[in-house]
């Protein structure tokens, strides 16, 4: 019997690739198969170090995107590039294709591969976007607002596996050659790898996430007083930043920015005492090689979303009501950059695990968290101090159970409803009532639509029924703005509706009904609280 051929498409960046490792490992568990990973060509070297991957193919996404531009693109050239890529890659007999990317371009590529089963985003024969997998719909729904997302990205990826099962730690291969090369780089920079040193990563994907370079330099100088050297790493584009820090530190830090490939970086991190970094891909490589990290999470970075997956990592967040800031906001003050002091980072960097709680208790103006992976694979964040602000853990705890129950049940009412007992906040009272009213209007409009189609109603009447569908969906949009605390659920429903198949009325109705089933199930979970049951909110309204 031929082994299954599993293909995974992941056009994300370095950190996300590393965080997808537990999913890739779980896809191969207990099955005779080979796994091919297709990635953005710039990160092929990262993908090749994921030990569960059998082969890696790099794709030139930068060349494709302009060709798919509706205004300036060349669709014929784009199609030719895709078919040429598939021919050269010799991808035949794809049994399972998992698309972890969330772009129309990746959906087109996946459709052309013609797999036997496709999970994630793809295209129908008529070209319409489609999504297979409720956890992928969930990921799409939180991309605009992660405030009430209770899951680490590793946990979300792991839930993409349609076969379920446990998932393990982050993994990354570091070879003897990598270690020799790292030793040479460190020696050339004047660093003895046998002596204690830390790695600093001052760069990030945007300025709002970056701790000031002057503070990194001061941190390096203070660590040097303790006999600890600092090695600054980063990309070629971050070379000037790293050299600035080395200069400002009066030689306490040395720069290797722009000199390391992924293997060199991983080997240096594996040898280091720890990494001190902004929220970057480097922090996930650190977790994968088993070195402790201190993450300085500024701007939109949130520990609950992207903390390194593993035990004993420290995350420092500003203790501000506005932190983390909305994902795509443009902050004008960067006040959080000055809230995290050198004292905070230095004291936690030199403390051992047993001292961390004592040190954290003295930290004012910040939240100090420590990571731990539970036996069930959940990344827990232990709060080590007593900040004035922070995420609403009651809300996050509720949504963790809510989403696991809703999405793993497949939108059907089952025994899980009776076992779902979780008092939800009193301030959600009016919101759930409003959402229930939207559901009632949706069911009524769906019933009329169904009857019109069944009775052969006029085109004008069916068009009017379709407008009624748009009205209750607009009500969901309004709800999101009025009740942000419960916005994640209607946002998820709208994502599902955005890929409803529109080529045929009957098929479109089936997709609407499917989403209403999820709407129904979600409301049933929301109304399991005794307070809401007493308020008379229907938990079992029938869907026509």
N, C-alpha and C positions, 0 to 999 in steps of 0.2 A: 504494500500500500504506500502510495506516495505521501510524504509529509505535507501537512498543510502549509500553504504559503500565505503568511500574514504580512501585509504592507501597511506601514504607518507613515502618514504625511504630517510633518510638523515644521511649518515655516515661521517658528517663533525664534527668540533670541537665546543666548547661551544659558541663562538661568532657567528658563522654562524648559529647555531641552533636558537639562540635568534633572529637573523636578518631574519630568515625565517618566524617568527610569523605573520607579515602582510599578507604574501601569504596564510598561513594556514587559517587565519581568512577569507580572501576573498573567498577561496574555499568553505566555508560553507555558504556564504551569500546567502540568499533567496532560500535556498534548505534545505529540510528535510534530514539530513544525519548524520552519525557518522564518526569521523575521527580517524584513528589509525596511530600512528607515530612509525616507526621502526628506532632505532638509535644505534650508537656505545654504547655498554653497559656501558662504563665509563661515559657517559654523560646522562644516563637515568634520573638522578635526575634533570638535567636541563630541559629535555623534559617534565617531569611531572609537571613542573611549568608553562608551556605554557597553559593559561586558555582555549584556543579554542580547545585543544586536548582532545578527550574522553578516549583514552587508549594509553599506551606506551609499546613497546616491545623492550628489549635490545638484541643486537646480538653481539656475540663474533667474531668480525672481525679479531682480532689478531690471533685467532686460525685457521681461514679460509685461510688467505693469504698465509702462507707457503705451505699449501696443494695444492694451485693452481700454485705454482712455477713450471715453465716448466722443470727446471733442477733437482730439488730435491723434487718436490711435489708428492702428492698421490691424483690423481684426483678422484679415487673411494671414498677415505675417505672424500674428499671435497664434493662430491655429497651426500654422506650419511649424512654429517653434515647439509647441506642445507635442505634436505628432512626431517631430524629429527626436525630441527628448525620449518619448516612449519607445520609439524604434531602437534608439541607441542603448536605452536601459534594458531592453529585452525582458520586459516585465510580462510574463505569461502566466496563465492560470493563477490568478489572484483569488484566493478563497475568502479572505477577509481583508477589507481595506478600512482603516481607521484614520479619519481626517481630523487631526487635532488643531488645525488652523481654522480661522474664522473669516476668510476672505472669499469673495466671489471667484477670484482667480484659482484658488485651491480647489473650489467646488468644480470648476470646469475641468481641471486636470484630473480630478478623481473620477468624474463622469466618463472621460475618455479612456480611462483604464479598464472600464467595464468589469468590475469585480463581481464575484458571485454574491457577496454581501457587503454593503457599505454602511459604515457607522460614522456619524458626524455630518458635516455639510457636503452636499452633492448637488447634482442637477437631474431633473427629469428629462425624458427624451425631447420635450418641447422647449427645454432650456431653462425652465423655472427652477429657482433655488429650492432645495428641500433639506430637511434635517431629520436624521434617524438617531434617536437617543435623547431621552428626557434630560439627562445631566448635561448634555451639550446645549440644549435649550436654556438650561439654568445658567451655564457659563455665559452665554450670549446675553442673558437678561441682567447680569450683574456688571457688565462692562461699562455701563454708564454711571452706576452708583453701587459701591461696595459697602455702604455703611452698615447694612444689616446682613452681610454675608458672614456666616459663622465658620466657614471652612478655609483651611489652608489650600493653596493651589495643588499641592501634592494629593490631598484628600479628594479634591474635585476630579483631577485626572484619574485617580484610582477608581472612582465611581463610574468612569466611562466604560469599564470592562463589562460587556453584556453578560459575561459568564459569572460575574461576581467573584467572591473568594477574598482571602487576605492579601495584603501587600506588604512589602518589606521596606528596607531603608534606601536612601540614596546610594548610588554606586558610581565609581569612576576608576578606570584603570590607570595606574601609574607604574611605568616600567623602570627597569634598571637604567636604561639609556636616559630616561627623563631625570632620574636622580643624579646621574653623572653630569648631565648638561646643567642642571640647577646648581650643582656644586661649583662648576666652572664659572657660572654667572655671578654667584655670590662671592667667590674668591676674587674675581676680577674687580668687584665693587668694594673689596676690602672687608668683607663679612665672613667670619669663620662660622660655618654651619654647625660646628660643635658647641658654639657659645649661644646663649639665649638671644633670640631676636623675634620681633613681631612683624607682621606684614600690615601695611596701611594701604587702603584703597580709597583715595579721595574723590574719584570720579563718580559719575552717575549718569542716568539717561537724560536728566534735565537739571537745571540750576536749582530748582526748588527742593531737590533731594540732597543737595550737597552741603555738608558741614564746612565752615570756612577754612580755607587753606592755612590761615594763620594759627588756627586752633590745632590742626594736625601737626604743624611745625612745633608749636609749644608742647604738645603731647610727646612728640619724639624727643625733645630736649629733656623733659622730665623723666621719661623712661630711661634715657641714657645715664642719668644720675643714679639709677638703680642697676646699672650694668647691662641694660637691654638695648640692643640696636634696633633700628626701625628700617625696614625695606619697603619703599614705596613702589607700588605696581600700578599698571594701567595700560591702556591702548596707546598706539602711536599718537592719536589725537590728544591724549592726556599727558603726553611727554612734558610739555612746557609746565603744566600744573605740578607734576611730580617733581620736576627740577626746582621749581619755585619753593616747594616745601622743603626740599633738601637744603637749599640755600638759607632759607629763613630759620632752619633748625641749627644753623652753624655747624653742620657736619654730623649732627646726631642721627640724621636719616640719609640713606643713599637711594638713588632712583634706578629702578630697572624697567621703568615704563617704556613700552615700545620694543623691548628686547626679548620678551618671553612669548613663546607659543603656549597653547593650552597645557601641554605636557610639562613644560618648564614651570609654569605657574602652579600646577597641581602638586608637583614635587616640592617646590618651595613652600607651599602652604602646608604640606604634610610634615615638613621638617620644623616649621615655625611653632613658637609657643601658642600663638593665637593670631587671628585676623581681627583688625579693627577697621570697619568699613561702613559706608553708606549702604542703602538698599540696592545692591547690584547683583549681577550674575556671579561675581567672585565669591559672594557669601555662600552660595549654594554649592559651588565647587569645594569650598572649605568644609561644609557639612558632609559632602560625599567622601572626602578623604579622611574624615574623622578628627579634624582639628577644631577646637572650640573657637567661636566667633563672638565678637561684640558688634552688634549692628546699631548704627545711629540712624533712626528712621524719622525722616523729616518730610515736610510737604505732604503729598498724598500717600506716602508710604505708611502701611499699617502692619503691625506685627501679626495680627490675626489672619491677614491675607497671605503674606509672603515671608514670614519668619523662616529661618533655615530649619529644615525638617530633621530633627535629631534631638538628642538629650544635651542639656547643659549650656546651650547658647544664651547669651544675654542680649536683650533688646532694650535700647533706651529711646523713649518717645518723649516729646515735650508735653508737659502737663498743662495743656491749654484747651479751652473749650472748642477752639477751631481746629484742633489737631486730632486725626489727620484731616487735611483740607479736602474738599471735594475733588474727585479724581481728575477732572479736566479744568479746574479753576486756575485763574491767573492771580496769584497773591502779589500784592504790591509792597508788603512790609518785610516778609521773611523773618518775622519775629521769632519763629521756632528755631532758626539757626543760632540765635544768641541765647536761647533758653538752656540748651545742652552745653554745659561748661567743660573746660579741660579737667577741672577737679572731678566732675562726675565720671568721665571716661577713664581718667588715670586711676582713681581709687578702685574702680571695678576691674580694671585691667591687671592690677597687681594683687588683687584679692584672690585667695583660693576659693574653692566651691563652698567650704564651710564658713568662710568669712563674708560671702556675698550678701547674705541677708542683713548682716550687721551693717555693712557698708551701705547697702541700698537704703536702709532705714534712715540714714543721715542725708540722703539725696533729696533736695528740695527743688521743686520746679520741673521735675521729670517723673515719668513712670518707668520703673525698672521691672522687666519681666524675664523669666527664665523658662526655656523650652523643655518639654518632656513629652515623649511619645508613649501613649498608653498601650496596654496589651491589645486593644482593639484597633490600633493604628491611628488613633485620634491625636493630633498635636495639641497638647494642653499648654497654656501660658500661665505660669505661676507668678502672681504679682508679689514682688519682694518688698515693696514699700507702700506708703499710704498716700497716693496722690489725691488731689482735689477733684480731678476729672478722669474720664476714661470711658471705654466702650460700655454700653449697657449690657451687662452679662446676663440679666434676666431675659432681655430680648434675644440675645444671641443663643442662649440655651434653648429658648422656645423654637427659634428658627432651625436650629440644628436638628431637633426631633421632627419638626414640621416637614422640612424638605426631605429628610430620609424616609419618612412615612409616605409622603405624597408621591414622590418620584419612584420609589422602589415598589409601590403598590400598583403602579401603572394606571392611575386614574380611576381605579375601581373601588367601590366601598367594600370593605372586608372586616375581619375581626380586629384589624388595627384600630378602627374607630373606637370600639369599646375599650381598648387598652390605652388609648391616648388620653391621658389625664394631665393637663398642664394649665394651670391658671394663667391667663394672659393679662397684661396690664389693664387697669381700669380705664385708662385714657383711650384705649382702643374701642371702647363701647360703641360710640357713635360711628366710628369708622367701619366696624363690622356690620352694623345696621345698614349703613349706606352701601356697602359692598353687597350685602344680601339683596338690597333693592335693585341694584344693577343686575344681579344674577336673575332675579324674577323677570325683569324686562328682557333680558337676553333669551330666557326660556320662552317667553311669550312671542317674541319676534321670530325665534327659530320655529316655533310651532306654526305660525302663520305662513312662514316661508315654505315649510314642508307641505302644508296643505295646498298652497298655491301651485306648487310644482306638481303635486299628485293630481290635482283637479284640472291641470292644463290651463291655468289662468293666463290672461293676456300678458304680452311682453311688458306693458306698462305697469301692470300689477306686480309682476315679478321684480321689475326694476325698483318699485317702491319698497318691496320686501327686502331687497338688498340694501337699500338706503337705511332701513331700520337696523340692519346688522351693523352698519357703520356708526349709527347713533349710540348704541350701547358700548361699542368699542371706544368711541370718543368719551363716553362717561368714565371708562377706565383710565384714559389719559388724564382727565380732570381729577379723578381720585388720587392719582399719583402726586399731583401738585398739592392737593389739599391735605392728604394724610401720609406724609413721608415715612412715618414709622411702620406702615403696612404696605409701602409702595412696591416692595420686591415681589409680592405675589401677583398683583395685576400686571406688573412689568413682564413677568414670566409668561402670563397668559397672552399678552400682546406679541411677544416673540413667537409663540406658537402660531398665533393667527397670521403673522407676517409671511409664513411659508405655507399657508393653506393653498391647496391646489385649485386653480381658478379656470382650468381648461374645460371643465365639465360641471354643470350645476349639481348633479347628484354627488359627484366626488367632493365638490366644495362643501355641500351640506354634511357629508360624512366627516370632513375635517373639522367643521364648526362644531358638530356634535361631540367629537372627540375632545376638543378643547373645553366644551361645556362640562364634560364629565370630570375633567381636572378642576374646573371651577367649582363644581358641586362637591367634589372630594375635599378640596382645600377649605371651602366654607364649613364643611362638616367637622374638619379638624379644628378650625377656629372657634366653632361654637360648642366644643366639648366642655368648656368651662361651665361650672354649675351656674355662675352668675348669668351667662348668656342664655343658658337653657331656660332659666326663670324669666328672662326678658322676652321669651317667646320667639326667638329667631329660629326659623325653620332649618333643621340640620339635615333633612331628608327630602327636600323638594324633588318632585319627579321631573325628569327631563322628557319632553315629548319626543 
